[in-house]
Amino acid sequence: MMEDLTADAISILVNKIKPGTAPKFTEADGLDSMRFHNSLPSYSATKLHFLKELSSRLHVRSIAVKDESSRFGLNAFKGLGGSYAMFRILCEQLGLDPAKTGYRDFQEKVVRQQCSRIHFVTATDGNHGKGVSWAAKLFGCKATVYMPAGSVEARRLAIERAGTASAFITDLNYDRTVLHAKDMAARNGWILIQDTAWDGYEKIPDWIIKGYLTIAREITDQLKDLQPTHVFLQAGVGAMAGGVMSYLLDHYQDRPPFITIAEPSQAACVYHSIRNGDGQIHSLPGNSQTIMAGLNCGTPCKTTWQIMRDRASFFCACDDRIAEEGMKAYAHPAGNDPAVISGESGAVTLGLAIRILQNPSLRKRFGITENSVILLINTEGDTDPDGYRRIVYGTAG
């Protein structure tokens, strides 16, 4: 039986988990993803910060933050999924064995010429498109990126500057922009490389999600013997959230952590689908408005839906204020904790965690004690620089 809770600026669903549901993405998938990424000349593991002073003030054992703002110089984690999926697609197109192929093989002249004739297309809120543009440049391919109405021009320019893509802002919402990208792929013979799945389109999203598992693999290596008890993951369609939680449930299967999925209140498609209660995916209508642009999505990812539905303990729909509080907490850290540059979509989980840790009744409901180890992922940096300065410092420009 699902339980509804409310707190200031947060709506919470307490889920009755089904522990028999097997993780779809495993440690082996994470190892494969990392093997490819390790072949890239720009690869290095991102930092795992421990917020010791904040942990002490909020009376938990540890708060660990995986900081993806520096990944590949893209200011977000999405390049992991785009590059791995593009690698697998190109291997398939060119008849290469992905288990025996690395990035160096794509530097051969003949392979490069073949790649130059391949054109990718995608829809994005910003970060995925940037990752696809960057990956297209890596492999010498072409790319076109479509963005939903309301997208910030700075994010469109960042996509074009990251690689070889041409980026366009449409007058459509996110879900309809995805359909537009799908239509353009069919019309022009392009390859759709989309980070959400639906019936008949599952293989490429699976590869994108597997690419994200490099994050999870690095985290478990960096944590060593310190095991998280509570993991907070932000979700747009839920591809990253579902993939990372699947990996962590496989890795920590003897003592699985409590997983909380966080979304914007105005675009909480996973929350909305869970609350519907029939176990099925449900889309949100209209053009939702939230500062969390990277999470502004209307339909959950089919590939990761079941693992989120059955194994996440909590689903939280968060007002934009929660993201703003998280951004400020990262930028103005407690004591000697490291400062972290975190954008709106990256910071919502810290804002949510702080709200919960400061509320005795919520701490109890979430099962948080002084021995708890909290794991967060900062998925992006200041992808909207003006918005970031306005929120964090009260200035713009």
C-alpha positions as CSV (number, residue, x, y, z in Angstrom):
1,M,0.0,0.0,0.0
2,M,1.5,3.4,-1.0
3,E,1.6,6.2,1.5
4,D,1.3,9.9,0.7
5,L,3.3,12.4,2.8
6,T,3.6,16.2,2.4
7,A,6.1,18.7,3.7
8,D,6.8,22.3,2.8
9,A,7.7,22.3,-1.0
10,I,7.9,18.5,-1.2
11,S,5.3,15.7,-1.9
12,I,6.4,12.2,-1.0
13,L,5.2,8.8,-1.9
14,V,6.4,5.9,0.3
15,N,6.6,2.8,-1.8
16,K,6.0,-0.8,-0.9
17,I,9.1,-2.3,-2.7
18,K,9.2,-5.6,-4.4
19,P,12.6,-7.0,-3.6
20,G,12.3,-9.9,-6.0
21,T,12.7,-7.7,-9.1
22,A,16.1,-8.4,-10.5
23,P,18.3,-5.4,-11.5
24,K,18.5,-5.0,-15.3
25,F,21.9,-3.3,-15.3
26,T,24.6,-5.1,-13.4
27,E,28.3,-4.8,-12.3
28,A,29.3,-6.5,-15.5
29,D,27.6,-3.8,-17.5
30,G,29.5,-1.2,-15.5
31,L,32.8,-2.9,-16.1
32,D,32.1,-3.0,-19.9
33,S,31.1,0.7,-20.0
34,M,34.2,1.7,-18.0
35,R,36.5,-0.4,-20.3
36,F,35.3,1.7,-23.3
37,H,35.4,5.1,-21.5
38,N,38.9,4.3,-20.3
39,S,40.0,4.1,-23.9
40,L,39.1,7.8,-24.5
41,P,42.1,10.2,-24.2
42,S,40.0,12.6,-22.1
43,Y,38.8,10.0,-19.6
44,S,39.4,10.4,-15.8
45,A,37.3,9.5,-12.9
46,T,35.3,12.4,-11.4
47,K,35.7,13.3,-7.7
48,L,33.7,11.9,-4.9
49,H,33.5,14.6,-2.3
50,F,32.8,13.9,1.4
51,L,30.9,16.7,3.1
52,K,32.2,16.1,6.6
53,E,31.1,19.3,8.2
54,L,27.6,19.1,6.8
55,S,27.4,15.5,7.9
56,S,28.4,16.4,11.4
57,R,25.9,19.3,11.6
58,L,23.0,17.1,10.2
59,H,23.9,14.2,12.5
60,V,24.7,11.4,9.9
61,R,27.9,9.4,9.4
62,S,28.6,10.7,5.9
63,I,27.3,12.6,3.0
64,A,29.2,11.7,-0.2
65,V,28.7,13.6,-3.5
66,K,29.8,12.4,-6.9
67,D,30.6,15.5,-8.8
68,E,29.9,15.1,-12.6
69,S,30.3,18.8,-13.4
70,S,33.8,18.1,-14.7
71,R,33.1,15.1,-16.8
72,F,34.8,15.4,-20.2
73,G,34.7,19.2,-19.8
74,L,31.0,19.1,-20.7
75,N,29.7,20.4,-17.3
76,A,27.4,17.3,-17.0
77,F,27.4,13.5,-17.0
78,K,25.6,12.9,-20.2
79,G,28.6,12.4,-22.4
80,L,29.1,9.0,-20.8
81,G,25.8,7.7,-22.3
82,G,26.1,9.5,-25.6
83,S,29.6,8.3,-26.3
84,Y,29.1,4.7,-25.3
85,A,25.9,4.4,-27.3
86,M,27.5,6.0,-30.3
87,F,30.4,3.6,-30.0
88,R,28.0,0.6,-29.9
89,I,26.0,1.9,-32.9
90,L,29.1,2.5,-34.9
91,C,30.5,-0.9,-34.1
92,E,27.2,-2.4,-35.3
93,Q,27.2,-0.3,-38.5
94,L,30.8,-1.0,-39.4
95,G,30.9,-4.7,-38.4
96,L,33.3,-4.2,-35.4
97,D,33.4,-6.4,-32.3
98,P,32.7,-4.0,-29.4
99,A,34.5,-6.4,-26.9
100,K,37.7,-6.0,-28.9
101,T,37.4,-2.4,-30.1
102,G,38.4,0.8,-28.4
103,Y,38.5,4.4,-29.3
104,R,42.0,4.1,-30.9
105,D,40.4,1.9,-33.7
106,F,38.2,4.8,-34.7
107,Q,41.3,6.8,-35.6
108,E,42.1,4.7,-38.6
109,K,41.5,6.6,-41.9
110,V,39.1,4.1,-43.5
111,V,37.0,3.9,-40.3
112,R,37.0,7.6,-40.0
113,Q,35.8,8.0,-43.6
114,Q,32.9,5.6,-42.9
115,C,31.9,7.5,-39.8
116,S,31.8,10.8,-41.6
117,R,28.9,9.6,-43.6
118,I,26.8,8.8,-40.5
119,H,24.3,11.4,-39.1
120,F,22.8,11.2,-35.7
121,V,19.8,13.0,-34.4
122,T,18.3,13.5,-30.9
123,A,16.0,15.6,-28.7
124,T,17.3,17.1,-25.5
125,D,16.7,19.4,-22.6
126,G,20.4,20.3,-23.0
127,N,22.9,18.0,-21.4
128,H,22.2,14.8,-23.5
129,G,22.4,16.9,-26.7
130,K,25.7,18.3,-25.6
131,G,27.0,14.7,-25.0
132,V,25.8,13.6,-28.4
133,S,27.4,16.6,-30.1
134,W,30.7,15.9,-28.3
135,A,30.6,12.2,-29.1
136,A,29.9,13.0,-32.8
137,K,33.0,15.1,-32.9
138,L,35.0,12.3,-31.2
139,F,34.0,9.8,-33.9
140,G,33.9,12.2,-36.9
141,C,30.1,11.9,-37.4
142,K,27.4,14.5,-38.1
143,A,24.6,15.3,-35.6
144,T,21.4,17.4,-35.3
145,V,19.9,18.2,-31.9
146,Y,16.3,19.5,-31.2
147,M,15.4,21.2,-28.0
148,P,11.9,21.9,-26.5
149,A,10.3,25.3,-26.2
150,G,11.6,27.4,-23.4
151,S,15.1,26.0,-23.7
152,V,17.8,28.6,-22.7
153,E,19.9,29.9,-25.6
154,A,23.1,29.4,-23.6
155,R,22.4,25.6,-23.5
156,R,21.7,25.6,-27.3
157,L,25.1,27.3,-27.9
158,A,26.8,25.0,-25.5
159,I,25.6,22.0,-27.6
160,E,27.1,23.4,-30.8
161,R,30.3,24.4,-29.1
162,A,30.8,21.0,-27.6
163,G,31.1,19.2,-30.9
164,T,29.8,18.9,-34.5
165,A,26.0,19.2,-33.9
166,S,23.6,21.8,-35.2
167,A,21.1,22.6,-32.5
168,F,17.6,24.1,-32.8
169,I,15.0,25.2,-30.2
170,T,11.5,24.1,-31.3
171,D,8.1,25.4,-30.2
172,L,7.2,21.9,-28.9
173,N,7.2,20.3,-25.4
174,Y,9.9,17.7,-24.6
175,D,7.8,14.6,-25.5
176,R,6.7,16.2,-28.9
177,T,10.3,17.2,-29.5
178,V,11.4,13.6,-29.2
179,L,8.7,12.6,-31.7
180,H,10.0,15.3,-34.1
181,A,13.5,13.9,-33.8
182,K,12.2,10.5,-34.5
183,D,10.3,11.8,-37.6
184,M,13.4,13.6,-38.9
185,A,15.5,10.4,-38.5
186,A,12.9,8.5,-40.6
187,R,12.8,11.2,-43.3
188,N,16.5,11.7,-43.7
189,G,18.0,8.3,-43.0
190,W,19.6,9.6,-39.8
191,I,20.1,7.5,-36.6
192,L,18.0,8.4,-33.6
193,I,20.1,8.3,-30.4
194,Q,17.6,9.1,-27.7
195,D,18.0,8.6,-24.0
196,T,14.5,7.3,-23.3
197,A,12.8,4.1,-24.5
198,W,9.4,3.1,-25.8
199,D,8.0,0.0,-27.5
200,G,10.2,-0.9,-30.4
201,Y,12.9,1.5,-29.4
202,E,14.9,0.0,-26.6
203,K,18.4,-1.1,-27.7
204,I,19.9,2.3,-28.1
205,P,18.5,3.7,-24.8
206,D,19.9,0.5,-23.2
207,W,23.3,1.4,-24.5
208,I,23.0,5.0,-23.3
209,I,22.0,3.8,-19.8
210,K,24.9,1.3,-19.7
211,G,27.2,4.3,-20.5
212,Y,26.0,6.0,-17.3
213,L,27.1,3.0,-15.3
214,T,30.7,4.3,-15.4
215,I,29.5,6.7,-12.7
216,A,28.2,3.9,-10.5
217,R,31.4,1.8,-11.0
218,E,33.6,4.8,-10.1
219,I,31.5,5.4,-7.0
220,T,31.7,1.9,-5.6
221,D,35.5,1.9,-6.3
222,Q,35.8,5.3,-4.5
223,L,33.6,4.4,-1.5
224,K,35.7,1.2,-0.9
225,D,34.3,-0.4,2.2
226,L,31.9,2.5,3.0
227,Q,28.5,1.4,2.0
228,P,25.7,3.9,1.3
229,T,22.5,3.4,3.3
230,H,20.5,6.0,1.4
231,V,20.8,7.1,-2.2
232,F,19.1,10.2,-3.7
233,L,18.8,10.2,-7.5
234,Q,17.2,12.9,-9.7
235,A,15.0,11.8,-12.6
236,G,13.9,13.3,-15.8
237,V,12.7,10.3,-17.7
238,G,14.6,8.2,-15.2
239,A,17.3,6.7,-17.4
240,M,20.3,7.7,-15.3
241,A,18.4,7.2,-12.0
242,G,17.1,3.7,-13.0
243,G,20.4,2.6,-14.4
244,V,22.5,3.7,-11.4
245,M,20.1,2.4,-8.9
246,S,20.0,-1.0,-10.8
247,Y,23.8,-1.2,-10.6
248,L,23.9,-0.3,-6.9
249,L,21.2,-2.8,-6.0
250,D,23.2,-5.5,-7.8
251,H,26.5,-4.4,-6.2
252,Y,25.0,-4.1,-2.7
253,Q,22.5,-6.9,-3.0
254,D,23.3,-8.3,0.5
255,R,22.4,-4.9,2.1
256,P,20.6,-2.8,-0.5
257,P,20.4,1.0,0.2
258,F,17.1,2.9,0.4
259,I,16.6,4.7,-3.0
260,T,14.8,8.0,-3.3
261,I,13.8,9.3,-6.7
262,A,13.6,13.2,-6.8
263,E,11.8,15.2,-9.6
264,P,10.5,18.7,-10.2
265,S,6.9,19.1,-8.9
266,Q,5.9,20.5,-12.3
267,A,7.4,17.6,-14.3
268,A,7.2,14.6,-12.0
269,C,6.4,12.0,-14.6
270,V,7.8,9.1,-12.5
271,Y,6.0,10.3,-9.4
272,H,2.8,10.8,-11.4
273,S,3.0,7.3,-12.8
274,I,3.6,5.7,-9.4
275,R,0.8,7.6,-7.8
276,N,-1.6,6.4,-10.5
277,G,-1.3,3.0,-8.8
278,D,-1.8,0.7,-11.8
279,G,1.9,-0.1,-12.4
280,Q,1.9,1.5,-15.8
281,I,3.7,4.4,-17.4
282,H,1.7,7.6,-17.6
283,S,2.6,10.8,-19.5
284,L,2.1,14.4,-18.2
285,P,0.3,16.7,-20.6
286,G,1.3,20.2,-21.7
287,N,4.4,22.4,-21.4
288,S,5.6,22.1,-17.8
289,Q,7.7,25.0,-16.3
290,T,10.6,24.4,-13.9
291,I,14.1,25.7,-13.5
292,M,15.3,22.1,-13.5
293,A,15.6,22.0,-17.3
294,G,17.4,18.7,-17.4
295,L,14.6,17.0,-15.5
296,N,11.7,18.7,-17.4
297,C,10.3,15.5,-19.0
298,G,6.8,14.1,-19.4
299,T,7.1,10.4,-19.8
300,P,9.2,7.8,-17.9
301,C,11.8,5.7,-19.7
302,K,10.4,2.2,-20.5
303,T,13.7,0.6,-19.9
304,T,14.2,1.7,-16.3
305,W,10.5,2.0,-15.3
306,Q,10.1,-1.4,-13.7
307,I,13.2,-1.2,-11.5
308,M,12.2,2.3,-10.3
309,R,8.6,1.2,-9.7
310,D,9.5,-1.9,-7.8
311,R,12.7,-1.1,-6.0
312,A,12.8,2.6,-5.1
313,S,11.6,3.2,-1.5
314,F,10.6,6.9,-1.9
315,F,9.4,9.2,-4.7
316,C,9.6,13.0,-4.1
317,A,8.2,15.8,-6.2
318,C,10.1,18.9,-5.3
319,D,9.3,22.6,-5.7
320,D,12.0,24.7,-7.5
321,R,12.9,26.1,-4.1
322,I,14.4,22.8,-3.2
323,A,16.8,22.9,-6.1
324,E,17.7,26.5,-5.3
325,E,18.5,25.6,-1.7
326,G,20.7,22.8,-2.9
327,M,22.6,25.0,-5.3
328,K,23.3,27.5,-2.5
329,A,24.3,24.8,-0.1
330,Y,26.8,23.4,-2.6
331,A,28.2,26.9,-3.4
332,H,28.5,28.1,0.2
333,P,29.6,24.9,2.0
334,A,29.7,24.3,5.7
335,G,33.1,24.8,7.4
336,N,35.9,23.3,5.4
337,D,33.7,21.2,3.1
338,P,34.6,21.7,-0.6
339,A,32.5,24.1,-2.7
340,V,30.7,22.4,-5.6
341,I,29.3,24.2,-8.6
342,S,25.9,22.6,-9.2
343,G,23.1,23.6,-11.5
344,E,19.4,23.3,-10.9
345,S,19.0,19.7,-11.9
346,G,22.2,18.7,-10.2
347,A,21.4,20.2,-6.8
348,V,17.8,19.1,-6.1
349,T,18.9,16.0,-4.3
350,L,21.1,17.9,-1.8
351,G,18.3,20.4,-1.2
352,L,15.9,17.5,-0.6
353,A,18.3,15.6,1.6
354,I,18.9,18.6,3.8
355,R,15.2,19.2,4.2
356,I,14.7,15.6,5.3
357,L,17.7,15.5,7.6
358,Q,16.5,18.7,9.4
359,N,13.0,17.3,10.0
360,P,12.8,14.7,12.8
361,S,9.6,13.1,11.6
362,L,10.9,12.8,8.0
363,R,14.3,11.4,9.2
364,K,12.3,8.7,11.0
365,R,10.2,7.9,8.0
366,F,13.2,7.7,5.7
367,G,15.0,5.5,8.2
368,I,17.9,7.9,8.7
369,T,20.0,7.7,11.8
370,E,23.4,8.9,13.0
371,N,25.0,5.9,11.3
372,S,23.5,6.6,7.9
373,V,25.6,7.2,4.8
374,I,24.0,9.4,2.2
375,L,25.0,9.3,-1.5
376,L,24.2,12.0,-3.9
377,I,25.2,12.7,-7.6
378,N,25.7,16.2,-8.8
379,T,24.7,15.6,-12.4
380,E,25.6,19.1,-13.8
381,G,27.4,22.3,-13.2
382,D,26.3,25.8,-14.1
383,T,24.7,24.9,-17.5
384,D,22.7,28.1,-17.4
385,P,25.4,30.6,-16.1
386,D,23.1,33.6,-15.7
387,G,20.5,31.6,-13.9
388,Y,23.2,30.1,-11.6
389,R,24.6,33.5,-10.7
390,R,21.1,34.9,-10.1
391,I,20.1,32.0,-7.7
392,V,23.4,31.5,-5.9
393,Y,24.7,35.1,-5.7
394,G,21.7,37.2,-6.5
395,T,23.3,38.7,-9.6
396,A,23.2,38.0,-13.4
397,G,25.3,38.8,-16.4
